[in-house]
């Protein structure tokens, strides 16, 4: 873990804890698996995997009805990653 990744990894840990507290649905296990894969990608500085997993986690949070706490933590995670110089989107934000 480096100074660049530590804040993002901490935010991912918060997101994972929030996801664990969500009501069990068929898609929740996939969402948690993708969030764990995103954590591994951040720890490994794997830029393409970060972009891919960010998209996937975002899509799955939306599919889960956009629960407020996971959405807030995800948005904070995106800001944290971008502030550290990681690209979280394959295109420019609107």
Buried (B, 14 or more C-beta within 10 A) or exposed (E): EEEBBEBBBEBBEBBBEBBEEBEEEEEBEBBBEBBBBBBEBBBEEBEEBBBBBBBBBBEBBEEBEEBEBBBEBBEBBBBBBBEBEBEBEEEEEE
